[in-house]
Amino acid sequence: MVQLIVGNKGKGKTKHLLDKVNSQITETEGNIVYLDKSTKHMFELNNKVRLIDVSEYLITESDEFVGFIAGIISQDHDLQQMYLDSFLTIACLEGKDISNTIEKLERISDKFSVDFVLSVGIDKEELPESVKENVVVSL
């Protein structure tokens, strides 16, 4: 499953994402990973959540990002959820169509039973039609 939390910058997407991930700690049996563009939110996350600063891994294209996600999943067979903050930035998709990458994440989710929750910095109306059904929160 791929869920989207959408809204322009400054609308509170990150706070919503942090609240969601921290509330899942007691309900989730497997591991949880939180991907971000920095370590800024390290102390706001429960210590059972693994924080990964994607900016340290020299990712420059969306396909590289999908490969990075697949690599994380291949190393952790207990991984159950991934939270992606600043999705457009960390996936190198700013100003680009996100539908292909979302489709790949959906296929990965189905195959490996990992749920994705993405914070996407655009309004719901600006999303491609194919991904609007994935929106769970629009700010």
C-alpha positions in Angstrom: 0.0 0.0 0.0 1.2 3.5 -0.9 -0.4 6.4 1.0 0.1 10.1 0.2 0.0 13.0 2.6 -0.2 16.1 0.3 -0.1 19.8 0.6 2.1 22.8 -0.2 5.1 23.7 1.8 4.4 24.8 5.4 1.0 23.0 5.7 2.1 20.5 8.4 2.8 17.4 6.4 5.9 16.5 8.3 4.2 16.9 11.7 1.4 14.6 10.5 3.9 12.1 9.2 5.9 12.1 12.5 2.7 11.6 14.5 1.7 8.7 12.3 5.0 6.9 12.5 5.3 7.4 16.2 1.8 6.1 16.8 2.5 2.9 14.7 5.4 1.8 17.0 3.1 -0.1 19.3 0.8 -1.5 16.6 3.5 -2.7 14.2 5.3 -6.0 14.8 8.0 -5.4 12.1 10.6 -2.7 11.6 9.9 0.9 10.5 12.2 3.1 8.5 11.9 6.9 8.1 13.6 8.5 5.1 14.3 12.2 5.1 16.5 14.8 3.4 18.4 15.4 6.7 18.6 14.3 10.3 16.6 17.3 11.5 13.8 15.2 12.9 15.9 12.6 14.6 14.8 13.6 18.2 11.1 13.7 17.2 11.1 10.0 16.2 10.8 7.1 18.5 14.1 5.4 19.0 12.7 2.2 17.5 12.4 3.9 14.1 15.4 3.8 11.8 16.1 7.2 10.3 18.0 7.4 7.0 19.3 10.7 5.7 18.9 10.1 1.9 21.1 13.1 1.0 24.2 11.2 2.1 23.8 8.6 -0.6 24.4 10.6 -3.7 21.0 9.8 -5.4 20.4 12.0 -8.4 17.6 10.2 -10.3 14.2 8.7 -9.4 15.3 5.3 -10.6 18.3 5.4 -8.4 16.0 6.2 -5.5 13.7 3.2 -6.3 16.9 1.0 -6.3 17.9 2.5 -2.9 14.4 1.6 -1.5 14.8 -2.0 -2.9 18.2 -2.2 -1.3 16.8 -1.2 2.1 14.1 -3.8 1.8 16.5 -6.5 0.7 18.6 -6.1 3.9 15.6 -6.1 6.3 13.2 -9.0 6.0 11.3 -7.7 9.0 10.6 -4.3 7.4 6.9 -3.5 7.5 6.6 0.2 7.0 8.5 3.0 5.3 7.8 6.7 5.8 9.2 9.1 3.2 9.3 12.8 4.2 10.0 15.4 1.5 9.3 12.7 -1.1 9.8 15.0 -4.1 13.2 16.0 -2.9 14.6 12.7 -1.8 13.3 10.9 -4.9 14.6 13.6 -7.3 11.1 14.3 -8.6 10.7 18.0 -8.0 8.8 19.5 -11.0 8.5 16.0 -12.6 5.7 13.4 -13.0 5.5 11.2 -9.9 3.1 8.6 -11.3 5.8 6.1 -12.6 7.7 6.1 -9.3 4.5 5.7 -7.3 3.6 2.8 -9.5 7.0 1.2 -8.8 6.6 1.7 -5.1 3.1 0.0 -5.3 4.6 -3.0 -7.0 7.4 -3.2 -4.4 4.8 -2.9 -1.7 2.7 -5.7 -3.1 5.7 -8.0 -3.6 7.5 -7.5 -0.3 4.5 -6.5 2.0 6.0 -3.1 2.9 3.6 -0.2 3.4 4.8 3.3 2.2 3.5 6.6 3.5 4.8 9.6 1.5 4.8 13.3 2.3 4.4 15.1 -1.1 4.8 18.8 -1.3 2.1 19.6 -3.8 -1.7 20.1 -3.7 -4.0 17.2 -4.4 -5.3 19.1 -7.5 -1.8 19.1 -9.0 -1.3 15.4 -8.7 -1.6 13.1 -11.7 -5.1 11.4 -11.8 -3.4 7.9 -11.4 -2.2 8.7 -7.9 -5.0 10.8 -6.5 -6.7 7.6 -5.1 -3.6 7.1 -2.8 -4.2 10.4 -1.0 -5.1 9.8 2.7 -4.5 13.4 4.0 -4.8 16.6 2.0 -3.6 19.7 3.8 
